[in-house]
Amino acid sequence: MAGNELLARFRTHAQEHGVAMVEATVDRLELVEGGFRASAGAQAWHAQCVILATGIVDRLPDLADAEAAIACGALRLCAICDAYEARDDDIAVMAAPETALRHARFLRTFSRRVHALDAGGGGWTDPRLLREAADSQVHLHPRPVRLTCTGQGCEAEFADGSRQHFDTLYPVLGAQAQAHLATGLGARTDENGELVVDAHMRTSVPGLYAVGDVVSAINQISVAVGHAAIAATAVHRGLPANWA
Ligand SMILES: Cc1cc2nc3c(=O)[nH]c(=O)nc-3n(C[C@H](O)[C@H](O)[C@H](O)COP(=O)(O)OP(=O)(O)OC[C@H]3O[C@@H](n4cnc5c(N)ncnc54)[C@H](O)[C@@H]3O)c2cc1C
């Protein structure tokens, strides 16, 4: 099932249980008496607890119409999600050399034709990386001067004028965790800026929970949904009992 269909089903399911949906960008989260105040422009909501599921924004390479390239599979962002769809293809990874080679070696379990492109521009000089690339039969390339999506894949052009076609390209350029609402309250993050949570999805700010990609964990829908179940249960348990 495609993501949009899954989201539509989740939305219907929540609405059937009386959940009110508001589309707005929360620009402020504050600690107030009794909990939190979240505001989006002139609108504001108060709650005892907040569960943040604000995700990440992937850093993309300089490529015209990256959305179309993702839609046709020329550009892919998550090898554990969809590398099986690219098996036996010419697969390229673009990242700083160490990262590019690590991901390329992972992708070698899906294809014999895997390429590592140096996104940093420093070149493939480290003897250890050269040895590992040779051992795992990963083809090394310098930093491309231009990348184009052809509809059937990506074409990289290099400084010497040569060109190389890849059926699919995984840029591993990192992502921006959308954690600022939490860090503004002092929530702890890891070295990637992702929120650190405990086994109940609690951030270091009491009453503030976080789930999904914004959390320091594997970025997968099933993981995000599992996080949400854990956080919702913890919040539910913490609500004041009403025995009436
Ligand atoms: C191209 C691509 C392919 C993928 N394929 C797969 C796959 O095949 N299988 C799989 O399991 N996973 C896949 N993933 C990963 C999957 O999409 C994520 O793990 C999942 O969507 C995480 O859910 P989330 O709710 O944490 O974040 P998201 O789905 O990113 O949702 C976060 C939402 O929060 C909103 N938001 C952010 N800040 C605010 C704010 N201040 N106020 C209001 N709203 C805000 C954002 O606009 C967004 O709608 C893929 C990801 C990408 C990019």
The ligand as an SDF file (V2000), in Angstrom:
LIG
                    3D

 53 58  0  0  0  0  0  0  0  0999 V2000
   11.1240    8.9020   -0.4630 C   0  0  0  0  0  0  0  0  0  0  0  0
   10.8550    8.1500    0.8060 C   0  0  0  0  0  0  0  0  0  0  0  0
   10.4690    6.8350    0.7350 C   0  0  0  0  0  0  0  0  0  0  0  0
   10.1920    6.1340    1.9040 C   0  0  0  0  0  0  0  0  0  0  0  0
    9.7840    4.8380    1.7870 N   0  0  0  0  0  0  0  0  0  0  0  0
    9.4440    4.1640    2.8910 C   0  0  0  0  0  0  0  0  0  0  0  0
    8.9660    2.8200    2.7990 C   0  0  0  0  0  0  0  0  0  0  0  0
    8.8470    2.2600    1.7170 O   0  0  0  0  0  0  0  0  0  0  0  0
    8.6600    2.1700    3.9520 N   0  0  0  0  0  0  0  0  0  0  0  0
    8.7920    2.7600    5.1750 C   0  0  0  0  0  0  0  0  0  0  0  0
    8.4870    2.1200    6.1960 O   0  0  0  0  0  0  0  0  0  0  0  0
    9.2530    4.0110    5.2930 N   0  0  0  0  0  0  0  0  0  0  0  0
    9.5800    4.7380    4.1930 C   0  0  0  0  0  0  0  0  0  0  0  0
   10.0680    6.0080    4.3050 N   0  0  0  0  0  0  0  0  0  0  0  0
   10.2280    6.5740    5.6470 C   0  0  0  0  0  0  0  0  0  0  0  0
    8.8590    7.0190    6.2000 C   0  0  0  0  0  0  0  0  0  0  0  0
    8.2630    7.9240    5.2790 O   0  0  0  0  0  0  0  0  0  0  0  0
    9.0430    7.6700    7.5610 C   0  0  0  0  0  0  0  0  0  0  0  0
    9.7260    6.7980    8.4380 O   0  0  0  0  0  0  0  0  0  0  0  0
    7.6970    8.0310    8.1880 C   0  0  0  0  0  0  0  0  0  0  0  0
    6.9350    8.8500    7.3250 O   0  0  0  0  0  0  0  0  0  0  0  0
    7.9280    8.7530    9.5090 C   0  0  0  0  0  0  0  0  0  0  0  0
    6.7130    9.2410    9.9890 O   0  0  0  0  0  0  0  0  0  0  0  0
    6.7070   10.5400   10.9090 P   0  0  0  0  0  0  0  0  0  0  0  0
    5.2700   10.7380   11.2900 O   0  0  0  0  0  0  0  0  0  0  0  0
    7.7280   10.4400   11.9830 O   0  0  0  0  0  0  0  0  0  0  0  0
    7.2100   11.7240    9.9780 O   0  0  0  0  0  0  0  0  0  0  0  0
    6.5970   12.3100    8.6250 P   0  0  0  0  0  0  0  0  0  0  0  0
    5.8470   11.2910    7.8640 O   0  0  0  0  0  0  0  0  0  0  0  0
    7.7360   13.0220    7.9760 O   0  0  0  0  0  0  0  0  0  0  0  0
    5.5180   13.3710    9.1150 O   0  0  0  0  0  0  0  0  0  0  0  0
    5.9060   14.5200    9.8450 C   0  0  0  0  0  0  0  0  0  0  0  0
    4.8110   15.5500    9.6280 C   0  0  0  0  0  0  0  0  0  0  0  0
    4.9430   16.5970   10.5830 O   0  0  0  0  0  0  0  0  0  0  0  0
    4.7070   17.8200    9.9200 C   0  0  0  0  0  0  0  0  0  0  0  0
    5.3110   18.8980   10.7040 N   0  0  0  0  0  0  0  0  0  0  0  0
    6.6390   19.1550   10.8920 C   0  0  0  0  0  0  0  0  0  0  0  0
    6.7770   20.2400   11.6820 N   0  0  0  0  0  0  0  0  0  0  0  0
    5.5280   20.6630   11.9930 C   0  0  0  0  0  0  0  0  0  0  0  0
    5.0100   21.7380   12.7610 C   0  0  0  0  0  0  0  0  0  0  0  0
    5.8110   22.6050   13.3890 N   0  0  0  0  0  0  0  0  0  0  0  0
    3.6590   21.9040   12.8590 N   0  0  0  0  0  0  0  0  0  0  0  0
    2.7970   21.0350   12.2370 C   0  0  0  0  0  0  0  0  0  0  0  0
    3.2330   19.9750   11.4850 N   0  0  0  0  0  0  0  0  0  0  0  0
    4.5880   19.8060   11.3690 C   0  0  0  0  0  0  0  0  0  0  0  0
    5.3480   17.6200    8.5500 C   0  0  0  0  0  0  0  0  0  0  0  0
    4.8350   18.5600    7.6410 O   0  0  0  0  0  0  0  0  0  0  0  0
    4.8880   16.2030    8.2370 C   0  0  0  0  0  0  0  0  0  0  0  0
    3.6170   16.1870    7.6520 O   0  0  0  0  0  0  0  0  0  0  0  0
   10.3460    6.7470    3.1780 C   0  0  0  0  0  0  0  0  0  0  0  0
   10.7470    8.0830    3.2540 C   0  0  0  0  0  0  0  0  0  0  0  0
   10.9930    8.7880    2.0820 C   0  0  0  0  0  0  0  0  0  0  0  0
   11.4170   10.2410    2.1790 C   0  0  0  0  0  0  0  0  0  0  0  0
  1  2  1  0
  2  3  1  0
  2 52  2  0
  3  4  2  0
  4  5  1  0
  4 50  1  0
  5  6  2  0
  6  7  1  0
  6 13  1  0
  7  8  2  0
  7  9  1  0
  9 10  1  0
 10 11  2  0
 10 12  1  0
 12 13  2  0
 13 14  1  0
 14 15  1  0
 14 50  1  0
 15 16  1  0
 16 17  1  0
 16 18  1  0
 18 19  1  0
 18 20  1  0
 20 21  1  0
 20 22  1  0
 22 23  1  0
 23 24  1  0
 24 25  2  0
 24 26  1  0
 24 27  1  0
 27 28  1  0
 28 29  2  0
 28 30  1  0
 28 31  1  0
 31 32  1  0
 32 33  1  0
 33 34  1  0
 33 48  1  0
 34 35  1  0
 35 36  1  0
 35 46  1  0
 36 37  1  0
 36 45  1  0
 37 38  2  0
 38 39  1  0
 39 40  1  0
 39 45  2  0
 40 41  1  0
 40 42  2  0
 42 43  1  0
 43 44  2  0
 44 45  1  0
 46 47  1  0
 46 48  1  0
 48 49  1  0
 50 51  2  0
 51 52  1  0
 52 53  1  0
M  END
$$$$
